[in-house]
Amino acid sequence: MLSSTLSPNHKFNQDHEIWEHLKQAIADCSGFKQWQSRQSTEQNSSPLDQQVRCYLRETLETLAY
């Protein structure tokens, strides 16, 4: 059983590590690479974190229809 003395920072660190792995997996997928090739040069110069977030947002908006 987990101790209740875990700090909020421990949870944040775990979440951050999960996001980093997920972000890299998304960036390596063919769907992201195709999406990236259709984006403007300006957007492609954005940090990977921002590009992945935009890709996920657009993908979810498309799926919502």
C-alpha positions as CSV (number, residue, x, y, z in Angstrom):
1,M,0.0,0.0,0.0
2,L,1.3,3.5,-0.8
3,S,2.1,5.7,2.0
4,S,0.0,8.8,2.4
5,T,3.1,10.8,3.0
6,L,3.9,11.1,-0.7
7,S,4.3,14.7,-1.6
8,P,2.4,16.5,-4.3
9,N,5.7,17.0,-6.0
10,H,6.2,13.3,-6.3
11,K,2.8,13.1,-8.2
12,F,3.9,16.0,-10.4
13,N,7.2,14.3,-11.2
14,Q,5.4,11.1,-12.2
15,D,2.9,13.0,-14.4
16,H,5.7,14.9,-16.0
17,E,7.6,11.7,-16.8
18,I,4.5,10.1,-18.2
19,W,3.9,13.1,-20.4
20,E,7.5,13.1,-21.7
21,H,7.2,9.5,-22.8
22,L,3.8,10.0,-24.3
23,K,4.9,13.1,-26.1
24,Q,7.8,11.2,-27.6
25,A,5.7,8.3,-28.7
26,I,3.2,10.7,-30.4
27,A,6.0,12.5,-32.1
28,D,7.3,9.3,-33.5
29,C,4.0,8.1,-35.0
30,S,3.2,8.4,-38.7
31,G,0.0,10.4,-38.0
32,F,1.8,13.1,-36.2
33,K,4.5,13.3,-38.9
34,Q,1.9,13.6,-41.6
35,W,0.1,16.3,-39.6
36,Q,3.4,18.1,-39.0
37,S,4.2,18.1,-42.8
38,R,0.9,19.9,-43.5
39,Q,1.6,22.7,-40.9
40,S,3.1,26.0,-41.6
41,T,6.9,26.5,-41.2
42,E,6.2,28.9,-38.3
43,Q,4.2,26.2,-36.4
44,N,6.9,23.6,-37.1
45,S,9.4,25.8,-35.4
46,S,7.3,25.7,-32.2
47,P,8.6,23.5,-29.3
48,L,7.6,19.8,-29.7
49,D,5.5,20.1,-26.6
50,Q,3.3,22.8,-28.2
51,Q,3.1,20.9,-31.5
52,V,2.0,17.7,-29.8
53,R,-0.7,19.6,-27.8
54,C,-2.0,21.2,-31.0
55,Y,-2.0,17.9,-32.8
56,L,-3.9,16.2,-30.0
57,R,-6.4,19.1,-29.8
58,E,-7.1,19.0,-33.6
59,T,-7.3,15.2,-33.6
60,L,-9.9,15.2,-30.7
61,E,-11.9,18.0,-32.4
62,T,-12.0,15.9,-35.6
63,L,-13.1,12.8,-33.6
64,A,-15.8,14.8,-31.9
65,Y,-17.6,15.4,-35.2
